[in-house]
């Protein structure tokens, strides 16, 4: 009886240990800004993270993004205004494509 209980405990600890070392794969958020010269940086905000990437030639890609919901903020050069877009979902190991964001003056 003791051997069976110890074996059950050992199996439970082994299974719990395997789950402890599994991790979520990170993804990315990418998109474009129009006009291309109007954007400076793209920010991704969630309840736990704030990430950023430069906008180069009107495109950006924010790397190492954990799965979850994000708000994207495009930091603009004057005379353009910053703009935000909510509800961007990043799935495990996937790239979320925001598409084109048009800047207003």
Secondary structure, DSSP 8 states (H G I E B T S, - for coil): -HHHHHHHHHHHHHHHHHHHT-----EEEEEEEESGGGEEEEEEE-SS-EEEEE-BTTEEEEEEE-SEEEEEEEEE-TTS--EEEEEEEE-TT-EEEEEEEE---
